[in-house]
């Protein structure tokens, strides 16, 4: 399996999709470098992986800071001697109607969901270009494929990630850098994402959807493992993943 011994950096690793992915990849022999803001959760996850026989280290990471992203990459290379995959998973979804004018939340989403991905790509590309190999995986959303009331700014950031990742794939092919990309578009997946919603109307609507349809984060982890596990000459670039019963 190509996952064995790969060094994988994960942002937003302390819960949800990031946590589930870290556990799964570790069980398949990957070496994990975990980044998130909450150290207590990073410590717990790192200890759990190590106690199960896996390899993992962590660094407190704010993806809005370029230097934190660079630190994760440097940590991977110094600890494990190489760097193969970066999974850009950190994100916020404080949904609301535009008329509520939650401008601070708009800016937070742009900073984390879009600039955070850009910071991760900027940190990873010098290594990947230099070694003529690597893989960038990013979490977008079904809101990056279609519009939803209450999700204008969130969706805008996720549409941007879609375009960004597809362009990265094309440019890498044209430049001969052999960088693989994969973009994940989850529908209702049970994570902490809804905890950031401050709009009462949006919170009620989203919680109702997730209570009815939500699937576990390990379903997404399986898809990410599949993307990594492909041969180096094969790129599987987009995955829309959600509950079978949800009419997304």
C-alpha positions in Angstrom: 0.0 0.0 0.0 1.3 3.5 -0.8 0.1 4.9 2.5 2.7 2.9 4.4 5.5 5.2 5.6 4.1 8.3 4.0 4.5 11.5 6.0 1.2 13.3 6.2 0.6 16.8 7.6 -3.0 17.5 8.7 -4.5 20.8 9.7 -7.7 21.0 11.6 -6.6 17.7 13.1 -8.0 17.9 16.6 -11.5 16.7 15.9 -14.0 15.6 13.2 -12.7 14.8 9.8 -9.1 15.6 10.7 -9.1 13.4 13.7 -10.7 10.5 12.0 -8.3 10.8 9.1 -5.3 10.9 11.4 -6.4 7.7 13.1 -7.1 5.8 9.9 -3.9 6.8 8.2 -1.8 6.0 11.3 -3.4 2.5 11.4 -2.2 2.1 7.8 1.3 3.0 8.6 1.5 6.7 7.8 3.5 9.1 9.9 1.4 12.0 11.1 2.2 15.6 11.8 -0.9 17.1 13.4 -1.8 20.8 13.5 -4.7 22.6 15.3 -5.2 25.3 17.8 -6.3 23.2 20.8 -3.3 21.6 22.4 -5.3 19.4 24.8 -7.0 17.7 22.0 -3.8 17.3 20.0 -2.1 15.7 23.0 -5.0 13.3 23.4 -5.0 12.3 19.8 -1.3 12.0 19.5 -1.2 9.8 22.6 -4.0 7.6 21.3 -2.2 7.1 18.0 1.1 6.2 19.7 -0.6 3.9 22.1 -2.1 2.0 19.2 1.4 1.6 17.7 1.3 4.5 15.3 3.6 7.4 14.7 2.4 11.0 15.3 3.7 14.4 16.5 1.9 17.7 16.7 2.3 21.5 16.8 -0.2 24.1 17.9 -1.3 25.7 14.6 -3.3 28.7 13.5 -3.7 28.3 9.8 -4.2 32.0 9.3 -0.5 32.5 10.2 1.9 31.6 7.4 4.6 30.8 9.8 2.5 28.2 11.6 2.0 26.3 8.3 5.6 26.5 7.5 6.4 25.1 11.0 4.3 22.0 10.3 6.2 21.3 7.1 9.5 21.9 8.7 8.5 19.7 11.6 7.6 16.8 9.3 11.0 17.0 7.5 13.0 17.3 10.7 11.2 14.5 12.5 10.6 12.1 9.7 13.1 13.1 7.1 10.6 13.8 4.3 7.2 15.2 3.5 4.6 13.5 1.2 1.1 14.8 1.8 -0.6 17.9 3.2 -4.3 17.6 4.1 -5.8 21.2 4.5 -8.8 20.5 6.6 -9.2 23.5 9.0 -12.5 25.3 8.5 -15.3 27.3 10.0 -19.0 27.5 9.1 -20.8 30.3 11.0 -23.7 30.3 8.5 -26.2 33.2 8.4 -28.2 35.2 5.9 -26.3 38.1 4.4 -28.9 40.5 5.8 -27.7 39.7 9.3 -24.5 41.5 8.4 -22.2 39.3 10.5 -19.2 40.8 8.9 -16.7 39.6 11.5 -17.8 36.1 10.8 -17.5 36.6 7.1 -13.9 37.7 7.5 -13.1 34.7 9.8 -14.3 32.3 7.1 -12.2 34.0 4.4 -9.2 34.0 6.7 -9.5 30.3 7.7 -11.3 28.6 4.9 -9.5 30.3 2.0 -6.4 32.1 3.3 -5.7 29.1 5.5 -5.6 26.8 2.5 -3.4 29.2 0.6 -1.0 29.4 3.5 -0.8 25.6 3.6 -0.2 25.4 -0.2 2.5 28.1 0.1 4.2 26.1 2.9 4.1 22.8 1.0 4.9 23.8 -2.6 8.7 24.5 -2.2 9.2 21.0 -0.9 6.9 19.3 -3.4 8.4 21.2 -6.3 11.9 20.5 -5.2 11.3 16.7 -4.9 9.0 16.6 -7.9 6.3 14.8 -6.0 3.7 15.4 -3.3 0.0 15.5 -2.7 -2.3 18.4 -1.6 -5.7 17.4 -0.3 -8.3 20.0 0.8 -11.7 19.9 2.4 -14.2 22.0 0.5 -18.0 21.3 0.9 -21.1 20.6 -1.1 -21.6 24.3 -0.5 -18.6 24.7 -2.9 -20.7 23.0 -5.6 -24.1 24.6 -5.2 -25.6 27.6 -3.5 -27.6 27.4 -0.2 -29.5 30.2 1.6 -27.6 31.2 4.7 -24.3 29.9 3.2 -23.2 32.7 0.9 -19.8 33.5 2.4 -19.1 30.0 3.6 -20.0 28.8 0.1 -17.9 31.5 -1.5 -14.8 30.3 0.3 -15.5 26.7 -0.6 -16.1 27.6 -4.3 -12.7 29.4 -4.2 -11.0 26.3 -2.8 -12.5 24.2 -5.6 -11.1 26.5 -8.3 -7.8 26.9 -6.4 -7.2 23.1 -6.2 -8.2 22.4 -9.8 -5.8 25.1 -11.0 -3.0 23.7 -8.8 -3.5 20.3 -10.4 -3.4 21.8 -13.9 -0.4 23.9 -13.3 1.5 21.1 -11.7 0.9 18.9 -14.7 2.0 21.7 -17.1 5.1 22.4 -15.0 6.0 18.7 -14.6 6.0 18.9 -10.8 4.0 15.6 -10.3 1.9 17.1 -7.5 -1.3 15.3 -7.0 -4.4 17.0 -5.7 -7.7 15.9 -4.2 -10.7 18.0 -3.2 -13.3 16.7 -0.8 -16.9 18.0 -0.9 -18.7 16.6 2.2 -22.4 17.0 2.8 -23.9 16.4 6.3 -21.0 14.9 8.3 -21.2 15.0 12.0 -18.3 17.2 13.3 -18.0 20.3 15.4 -18.6 22.5 12.4 -22.1 23.6 13.5 -20.7 24.8 16.8 -19.5 28.1 15.2 -23.0 29.1 14.0 -24.3 32.1 16.0 -27.4 32.8 13.9 -30.4 31.3 15.7 -32.3 30.6 12.5 -29.3 29.1 10.7 -28.4 27.0 13.7 -31.8 25.5 14.0 -32.0 24.7 10.3 -28.5 23.2 10.1 -28.9 21.1 13.3 -32.2 19.7 12.0 -30.5 18.6 8.8 -27.5 17.0 10.5 -29.7 15.4 13.2 -31.7 13.7 10.4 -29.0 12.8 7.9 -25.5 13.2 9.5 -22.9 10.4 8.9 -19.7 9.9 10.9 -16.4 11.6 10.0 -14.6 8.3 9.3 -16.7 8.0 6.1 -14.7 10.9 4.8 -11.4 9.5 6.2 -11.9 6.4 4.0 -12.1 8.6 0.9 -9.0 10.5 1.8 -7.1 7.2 2.4 -8.3 6.0 -1.0 -6.9 9.2 -2.7 -3.5 8.8 -1.0 -3.4 5.1 -1.8 -3.5 5.6 -5.6 -0.3 5.0 -7.6 1.9 8.1 -7.9 1.1 8.4 -11.6 -2.7 8.5 -10.9 -4.6 11.6 -9.7 -8.2 11.3 -8.4 -9.1 14.9 -8.0 -12.7 15.4 -6.7 -15.0 13.5 -4.3 -18.5 14.5 -3.4 -19.4 12.5 -0.3 -22.5 12.5 1.9 -25.3 10.5 3.4 -27.2 8.2 1.0 -30.5 9.5 2.4 -29.7 13.2 2.2 -31.1 15.0 -0.9 -28.1 17.3 -1.3 
